Amino acid sequence: MGTLGFTWDEGGDLTTVQCLKDTRNPFACTGDISQTRLPFYVHALAGSLMSGTRPHFLVSFLFSALTLTCVYQFALRRFGLGIATLAGALYVTSPQLLASGRMVVSHSNILCTFFTTVAFLAVVQLTETRRVRWLVVCALACGAAAACSIVAVFNAPALLAIYLAGRRTSWKDLLFFPVAAATFFATTIVYLQPSLFRALIDACREPNFYKFWNYLGMGPYAPWYFPLVILVIKVGTWWLLLAALCGRHVPRWLLALGIAFLGTLVLKGALFHYDAPHHQVQFYPLLYLFIAVAIGDTLRRRPRVAGIAVAAAFVVQLYGVIQFFPNYLFYGAQYGDRFIGEFYGPAVIHGQDRDHTWQTIDAILAREPDAKFLVADNNIFERSGPSYVPFTQRDPHARYEYALVDRLYAKHFDAFPERDAYNAYLAAHYAPIDTRVWPPGVWMYRVLKLR
């Protein structure tokens, strides 16, 4: 996939951003209220300073770079240059973190990742120094993280685990809760209105919201262990295995974080039967630090054996980085058809890189102005008019020289009754003349011609 485009989710979010730019009134822009507001405000401000799409990508890049800097500097002071360099290398070659640093607005979750990372590092400092300023920093960062994405509530078990691992508790630490709550409401604003806050809560509790996402062909809901599948694929089986084999001297707080993170994923899977990479990515920077620390001790004791293993793991990871450049949203698709799009969500497929297919259609119409394209009743192409005939409205006696099909509606969405009939009709009568291929070599858009 050679170009960058906005996903369905990002397109919807940018509509809210444009509303904020135009009205400068957050209460006038409350579409998709389940997406908490701080990223919208940040992107609206950036969009007011610069035109076009560039400021939105720059915001994500900036917060990703800040997250990397925080982790690197913390690791450098705490564990030394070697561990810091390894953690940094893991970060900058992580397809998931690269994807988050490229996506925009709420669904990138890179703003949430930045504030979550700051909160984790601050609570470590709090347990070791007992200074109130670190409590305040942690609370501010937690409130801001929740203001970026409501999935930040899942930070709580990991933060509590690190706090208790420090074995130094105090009643004054309860100050955390009012500071975090005040930060959340101050940086979202709209939830100060009770009806909108209730709408946020109701949206988060909606049990059927993701029922059409059929993971791994196992029914309408993701299995309880699916968050762990995401973790293994997105972080890398080899890195997790190396960390498990080498992790003998991991600090108590980092071990508590790792255990709490795994427990949180199991809890999410059991309660919601749904997860997505951008719903757990806020843990990844410190997870890579955990891996670096776990491997680092073995690298010092057995540099040759461990060095070969680490080098081989980086080769595998870099191959994935190159294979999916420049759009890393589809990393994981190399493991099978069920991991394409739905692994991250059908919304990722929607609307990306259609320009090539549109150009092909326009070229046909320029040569053959009367050409008719048969299309699915529900499709991704967003074309209408006399040249496009929905499948169920076709004239059975007419010839339609061309047809269009996209993977999202042909393969992933199964809610439309005409889908299978349309696919069978195309297979029987049409052959592809133009196919848009995305990594790792699967079709996404097709223009077909009558045989």
C-alpha positions as CSV (number, residue, x, y, z in Angstrom):
1,M,0.0,0.0,0.0
2,G,1.9,3.0,-1.3
3,T,-0.1,5.9,0.0
4,L,-1.4,7.2,3.3
5,G,-5.1,7.9,3.7
6,F,-7.6,8.4,6.5
7,T,-9.6,5.4,7.8
8,W,-13.3,5.5,8.3
9,D,-12.8,6.3,12.0
10,E,-10.3,9.0,11.3
11,G,-12.6,10.6,8.7
12,G,-15.4,10.8,11.2
13,D,-13.1,12.2,13.9
14,L,-11.8,14.9,11.5
15,T,-15.4,16.0,10.9
16,T,-15.6,16.8,14.7
17,V,-12.3,18.5,14.5
18,Q,-13.5,20.7,11.6
19,C,-16.6,21.5,13.6
20,L,-14.5,22.7,16.5
21,K,-12.4,24.8,14.2
22,D,-15.5,26.4,12.7
23,T,-17.6,26.9,15.8
24,R,-15.0,27.1,18.6
25,N,-17.8,25.6,20.7
26,P,-17.1,22.1,22.1
27,F,-20.8,21.7,23.0
28,A,-21.7,22.1,19.4
29,C,-19.5,19.2,18.3
30,T,-20.5,16.1,20.2
31,G,-20.6,13.5,17.5
32,D,-19.5,10.0,18.7
33,I,-19.5,11.1,22.3
34,S,-17.7,7.8,23.3
35,Q,-14.5,9.3,21.9
36,T,-13.2,11.5,24.7
37,R,-12.4,15.0,23.7
38,L,-8.7,16.0,24.3
39,P,-7.4,14.7,21.0
40,F,-10.1,16.6,19.1
41,Y,-9.1,19.9,20.8
42,V,-5.4,19.3,20.1
43,H,-6.0,18.6,16.5
44,A,-8.4,21.5,16.1
45,L,-5.7,23.8,17.5
46,A,-3.1,22.3,15.2
47,G,-5.4,22.6,12.2
48,S,-6.0,26.2,13.0
49,L,-2.2,26.9,12.9
50,M,-1.6,25.0,9.7
51,S,-3.7,24.0,6.7
52,G,-4.2,20.6,5.1
53,T,-3.6,17.2,6.6
54,R,0.0,17.7,7.6
55,P,-0.6,19.2,11.1
56,H,-2.7,16.1,12.1
57,F,0.2,13.7,11.2
58,L,2.6,16.0,12.9
59,V,0.6,15.9,16.1
60,S,0.8,12.2,16.2
61,F,4.5,12.1,15.3
62,L,5.2,14.7,18.1
63,F,3.5,12.7,20.8
64,S,5.1,9.5,19.7
65,A,8.5,11.1,19.8
66,L,7.8,12.5,23.3
67,T,6.8,9.0,24.4
68,L,10.0,7.6,23.1
69,T,12.0,10.3,24.7
70,C,10.4,9.7,28.1
71,V,11.0,6.0,28.0
72,Y,14.6,6.3,26.7
73,Q,15.6,8.9,29.3
74,F,14.0,6.9,32.1
75,A,15.8,3.7,31.0
76,L,19.1,5.6,30.5
77,R,19.1,6.9,34.1
78,R,17.7,3.7,35.6
79,F,19.3,0.9,33.6
80,G,22.1,2.4,31.6
81,L,22.9,3.1,28.0
82,G,22.6,-0.5,26.7
83,I,19.1,-1.1,28.0
84,A,17.9,2.3,26.9
85,T,19.3,1.8,23.4
86,L,17.6,-1.6,23.2
87,A,14.3,-0.2,24.4
88,G,14.5,2.6,22.0
89,A,15.3,0.3,19.1
90,L,12.3,-1.9,20.0
91,Y,10.1,1.2,20.0
92,V,11.2,2.6,16.7
93,T,10.9,-0.7,14.9
94,S,7.5,-1.7,16.4
95,P,4.9,-1.8,13.7
96,Q,2.1,-1.1,16.2
97,L,3.8,2.0,17.6
98,L,4.7,3.2,14.1
99,A,1.0,2.8,13.2
100,S,-0.1,4.7,16.2
101,G,2.4,7.5,15.4
102,R,0.9,7.7,11.9
103,M,-2.8,7.6,12.7
104,V,-4.6,10.8,13.8
105,V,-7.2,12.0,16.3
106,S,-8.7,9.7,18.9
107,H,-8.2,6.3,17.2
108,S,-4.4,6.7,17.0
109,N,-4.3,6.5,20.9
110,I,-0.8,7.9,20.7
111,L,-1.8,10.9,22.9
112,C,-3.3,8.4,25.4
113,T,-0.1,6.4,25.1
114,F,2.0,9.4,26.0
115,F,0.1,10.4,29.1
116,T,-0.2,6.7,30.2
117,T,3.6,6.4,29.9
118,V,4.1,9.5,32.0
119,A,1.7,8.2,34.6
120,F,3.5,4.9,34.9
121,L,6.9,6.5,35.2
122,A,5.6,9.0,37.7
123,V,4.1,6.3,40.0
124,V,7.5,4.6,40.0
125,Q,9.1,7.8,41.1
126,L,6.3,8.2,43.7
127,T,6.9,4.8,45.3
128,E,10.6,5.5,45.5
129,T,10.7,9.1,46.7
130,R,7.2,9.7,48.3
131,R,7.3,13.2,46.9
132,V,3.9,14.7,46.4
133,R,4.9,16.2,43.1
134,W,5.1,12.8,41.6
135,L,1.6,12.0,42.9
136,V,0.3,15.1,41.2
137,V,2.1,14.4,38.0
138,C,0.7,10.8,37.9
139,A,-2.8,12.1,38.6
140,L,-2.6,14.8,35.9
141,A,-1.3,12.3,33.4
142,C,-4.0,9.8,34.3
143,G,-6.8,12.4,33.9
144,A,-5.3,13.5,30.5
145,A,-5.0,9.9,29.4
146,A,-8.7,9.2,30.1
147,A,-9.5,12.5,28.3
148,C,-7.7,11.1,25.2
149,S,-9.3,7.7,25.3
150,I,-11.7,6.0,27.7
151,V,-9.8,2.8,27.4
152,A,-7.3,4.5,29.8
153,V,-9.5,3.2,32.6
154,F,-7.7,-0.1,32.1
155,N,-4.5,1.6,33.2
156,A,-5.8,1.4,36.8
157,P,-4.9,-2.2,37.6
158,A,-1.4,-1.7,36.3
159,L,-0.9,1.6,38.2
160,L,-2.2,0.0,41.4
161,A,0.1,-3.0,41.0
162,I,3.2,-0.7,40.6
163,Y,2.0,1.4,43.6
164,L,1.5,-1.7,45.9
165,A,4.8,-3.2,44.7
166,G,6.5,-0.1,46.2
167,R,5.3,-1.2,49.6
168,R,5.0,2.4,50.8
169,T,1.4,3.6,51.0
170,S,0.0,6.7,52.5
171,W,-3.5,8.2,53.1
172,K,-2.4,11.4,51.5
173,D,-2.1,9.5,48.2
174,L,-5.9,9.6,48.0
175,L,-5.3,13.1,46.6
176,F,-4.8,11.3,43.3
177,F,-8.5,10.8,42.7
178,P,-9.8,14.4,42.8
179,V,-6.8,15.7,40.8
180,A,-7.3,13.0,38.1
181,A,-11.0,13.7,38.0
182,A,-10.6,17.4,37.8
183,T,-8.0,17.0,35.0
184,F,-10.4,14.8,33.0
185,F,-13.3,17.2,33.2
186,A,-11.0,20.3,32.6
187,T,-9.5,18.8,29.4
188,T,-12.7,17.3,28.0
189,I,-15.2,20.1,29.0
190,V,-18.3,18.6,27.4
191,Y,-18.7,16.0,30.1
192,L,-19.4,18.7,32.6
193,Q,-22.9,18.5,31.1
194,P,-24.5,15.6,32.9
195,S,-26.4,14.3,29.9
196,L,-23.2,14.0,27.8
197,F,-21.4,12.4,30.6
198,R,-24.2,9.9,30.9
199,A,-24.1,9.3,27.2
200,L,-20.4,8.5,27.5
201,I,-21.1,5.9,30.2
202,D,-23.9,4.4,28.2
203,A,-21.8,4.2,25.1
204,C,-19.1,2.3,27.0
205,R,-21.6,-0.1,28.5
206,E,-23.3,-0.9,25.2
207,P,-23.1,-4.7,24.9
208,N,-24.0,-5.1,21.2
209,F,-21.8,-2.4,19.8
210,Y,-19.3,-4.7,18.2
211,K,-21.5,-7.8,17.6
212,F,-20.8,-7.8,13.8
213,W,-17.0,-8.2,14.3
214,N,-16.5,-11.9,13.7
215,Y,-12.9,-12.7,14.8
216,L,-11.3,-15.9,13.6
217,G,-14.6,-17.3,12.4
218,M,-15.6,-18.0,16.0
219,G,-19.0,-16.3,16.1
220,P,-20.3,-12.7,16.6
221,Y,-18.0,-12.0,19.5
222,A,-14.2,-12.2,19.9
223,P,-13.1,-15.0,22.3
224,W,-11.9,-14.1,25.7
225,Y,-8.3,-14.7,24.8
226,F,-8.3,-12.5,21.7
227,P,-6.5,-9.6,23.4
228,L,-3.6,-12.0,24.1
229,V,-3.6,-13.0,20.4
230,I,-3.3,-9.3,19.5
231,L,-0.5,-8.9,22.0
232,V,1.5,-11.8,20.6
233,I,1.2,-10.8,17.0
234,K,1.6,-7.0,17.4
235,V,4.5,-7.1,19.9
236,G,6.1,-10.2,18.4
237,T,6.1,-13.8,19.6
238,W,9.9,-13.9,19.6
239,W,10.3,-10.8,21.8
240,L,7.8,-12.2,24.4
241,L,9.5,-15.6,24.3
242,L,13.0,-14.0,24.8
243,A,11.7,-12.0,27.7
244,A,10.1,-15.0,29.3
245,L,13.4,-17.0,28.9
246,C,15.7,-14.3,30.1
247,G,13.7,-12.4,32.7
248,R,15.4,-13.3,35.9
249,H,16.3,-9.9,37.3
250,V,13.4,-7.6,36.5
251,P,12.6,-4.9,39.1
252,R,9.6,-5.6,41.3
253,W,7.6,-2.7,39.8
254,L,8.2,-3.7,36.2
255,L,7.3,-7.3,37.0
256,A,4.1,-6.1,38.7
257,L,3.3,-4.0,35.6
258,G,3.7,-7.0,33.3
259,I,1.5,-9.3,35.4
260,A,-1.2,-6.6,35.8
261,F,-1.1,-5.9,32.1
262,L,-1.7,-9.6,31.2
263,G,-4.5,-9.8,33.8
264,T,-6.1,-6.7,32.3
265,L,-6.1,-8.2,28.9
266,V,-7.8,-11.4,30.1
267,L,-10.4,-9.2,32.0
268,K,-11.1,-7.1,28.9
269,G,-11.6,-10.2,26.8
270,A,-13.8,-11.9,29.3
271,L,-16.0,-8.8,29.9
272,F,-16.2,-7.2,26.4
273,H,-15.4,-10.1,24.0
274,Y,-13.6,-7.5,21.9
275,D,-10.2,-5.8,21.6
276,A,-8.1,-4.0,19.1
277,P,-4.5,-3.1,18.9
278,H,-5.1,0.6,19.5
279,H,-7.0,-0.3,22.7
280,Q,-3.9,-1.8,24.3
281,V,-1.1,0.2,22.7
282,Q,-0.8,2.5,25.6
283,F,1.0,-0.3,27.5
284,Y,3.5,-1.0,24.7
285,P,6.2,1.5,25.4
286,L,6.8,0.2,28.9
287,L,6.2,-3.4,27.7
288,Y,9.2,-2.9,25.4
289,L,11.1,-1.5,28.3
290,F,10.2,-4.7,30.2
291,I,11.5,-6.8,27.3
292,A,14.7,-4.8,27.1
293,V,15.4,-5.1,30.8
294,A,14.6,-8.9,30.8
295,I,16.9,-9.5,27.9
296,G,19.6,-7.1,29.0
297,D,20.8,-9.3,31.9
298,T,21.3,-12.3,29.7
299,L,23.1,-10.2,27.1
300,R,25.6,-9.2,29.8
301,R,26.1,-12.8,31.1
302,R,26.0,-14.6,27.7
303,P,26.5,-12.0,25.1
304,R,27.2,-14.4,22.2
305,V,24.1,-16.6,22.5
306,A,21.7,-13.8,23.5
307,G,23.2,-11.4,21.0
308,I,22.4,-13.9,18.1
309,A,18.9,-14.3,19.4
310,V,18.3,-10.6,19.7
311,A,19.8,-10.0,16.2
312,A,17.6,-12.6,14.7
313,A,14.5,-11.1,16.3
314,F,15.3,-7.7,15.0
315,V,15.7,-9.1,11.5
316,V,12.2,-10.6,11.7
317,Q,10.8,-7.3,13.0
318,L,12.6,-5.2,10.4
319,Y,11.3,-7.4,7.7
320,G,7.8,-6.7,8.8
321,V,8.5,-3.0,9.0
322,I,9.7,-3.0,5.4
323,Q,6.9,-5.3,4.2
324,F,4.2,-3.0,5.5
325,F,5.7,0.4,4.8
326,P,4.3,3.0,4.9
327,N,1.0,1.9,6.4
328,Y,1.5,-0.4,9.4
329,L,-2.2,-0.8,10.2
330,F,-2.3,-4.2,8.5
331,Y,0.7,-5.7,10.3
332,G,-0.6,-9.1,11.4
333,A,-2.3,-9.8,8.2
334,Q,0.6,-12.1,7.2
335,Y,-0.8,-14.6,9.6
336,G,-4.0,-15.3,7.6
337,D,-7.1,-13.9,6.0
338,R,-8.9,-13.4,9.3
339,F,-6.3,-10.9,10.5
340,I,-6.8,-8.6,7.5
341,G,-8.7,-5.6,8.4
342,E,-10.8,-7.2,11.1
343,F,-7.8,-7.8,13.2
344,Y,-7.6,-4.0,13.6
345,G,-11.3,-3.5,12.6
346,P,-13.1,-3.1,9.3
347,A,-12.9,0.7,9.7
348,V,-9.2,0.5,8.9
349,I,-10.0,-0.7,5.4
350,H,-12.7,1.8,4.6
351,G,-11.7,4.6,2.3
352,Q,-8.0,4.0,2.1
353,D,-6.1,4.3,-1.2
354,R,-9.1,4.2,-3.5
355,D,-7.6,6.9,-5.8
356,H,-6.0,4.3,-8.1
357,T,-9.3,2.5,-8.5
358,W,-11.2,5.7,-9.1
359,Q,-8.7,6.6,-11.8
360,T,-9.3,3.3,-13.5
361,I,-13.0,3.8,-13.4
362,D,-12.7,7.3,-14.8
363,A,-10.4,6.1,-17.6
364,I,-13.0,3.5,-18.6
365,L,-15.8,6.1,-18.6
366,A,-13.7,8.5,-20.6
367,R,-13.3,5.8,-23.3
368,E,-16.8,4.4,-23.0
369,P,-19.1,7.2,-21.7
370,D,-22.1,4.8,-21.7
371,A,-20.4,2.0,-19.8
372,K,-22.4,0.6,-16.9
373,F,-20.8,-0.7,-13.7
374,L,-22.6,-3.3,-11.6
375,V,-22.0,-2.6,-7.9
376,A,-23.0,-4.2,-4.6
377,D,-25.9,-2.5,-3.0
378,N,-23.5,-1.7,-0.1
379,N,-20.0,-0.9,-1.2
380,I,-17.0,1.2,-0.5
381,F,-16.6,3.2,-3.7
382,E,-18.9,6.1,-2.9
383,R,-19.9,6.4,-6.6
384,S,-23.5,7.0,-7.8
385,G,-25.4,8.0,-10.9
386,P,-26.5,6.4,-14.1
387,S,-23.2,4.7,-14.6
388,Y,-23.5,2.6,-11.5
389,V,-26.3,-0.1,-11.1
390,P,-26.9,-1.8,-7.7
391,F,-27.0,-5.5,-7.9
392,T,-30.5,-6.0,-6.7
393,Q,-31.8,-3.3,-9.1
394,R,-30.1,-4.7,-12.3
395,D,-32.1,-5.5,-15.4
396,P,-31.7,-9.3,-15.9
397,H,-31.8,-8.8,-19.7
398,A,-29.2,-6.0,-19.8
399,R,-25.4,-6.4,-20.2
400,Y,-23.2,-4.7,-17.7
401,E,-19.7,-4.7,-19.1
402,Y,-18.0,-3.8,-15.8
403,A,-18.4,-4.5,-12.1
404,L,-16.8,-3.3,-8.9
405,V,-16.1,-5.1,-5.7
406,D,-14.3,-4.3,-2.5
407,R,-13.0,-6.6,0.2
408,L,-14.7,-4.8,3.2
409,Y,-18.2,-5.5,1.9
410,A,-17.4,-8.7,0.0
411,K,-15.6,-10.5,2.8
412,H,-15.9,-8.8,6.2
413,F,-19.4,-7.4,6.5
414,D,-21.9,-10.3,6.5
415,A,-25.0,-8.3,7.5
416,F,-26.2,-7.7,3.9
417,P,-28.4,-10.4,2.4
418,E,-27.3,-9.8,-1.2
419,R,-23.6,-10.1,-0.4
420,D,-23.1,-13.9,-1.2
421,A,-25.4,-13.7,-4.2
422,Y,-23.4,-10.8,-5.6
423,N,-20.1,-12.6,-5.0
424,A,-21.3,-15.7,-6.7
425,Y,-22.6,-13.7,-9.7
426,L,-19.3,-12.0,-10.1
427,A,-17.4,-15.3,-9.9
428,A,-19.7,-16.8,-12.6
429,H,-19.7,-13.9,-15.1
430,Y,-16.8,-11.5,-14.5
431,A,-13.0,-11.5,-14.5
432,P,-10.7,-8.9,-12.8
433,I,-9.0,-6.4,-15.1
434,D,-7.6,-4.1,-12.3
435,T,-6.8,-5.2,-8.8
436,R,-5.5,-3.0,-6.0
437,V,-3.3,-5.1,-3.7
438,W,-2.3,-4.3,-0.1
439,P,0.3,-6.0,2.0
440,P,0.8,-8.9,2.3
441,G,-0.4,-9.4,-1.2
442,V,-4.2,-9.5,-0.8
443,W,-6.7,-7.7,-3.0
444,M,-8.7,-4.8,-1.6
445,Y,-10.5,-3.2,-4.6
446,R,-11.3,-4.8,-8.0
447,V,-12.6,-3.6,-11.3
448,L,-14.0,-6.5,-13.3
449,K,-15.1,-7.0,-16.9
450,L,-17.8,-9.3,-18.2
451,R,-16.3,-12.5,-19.7
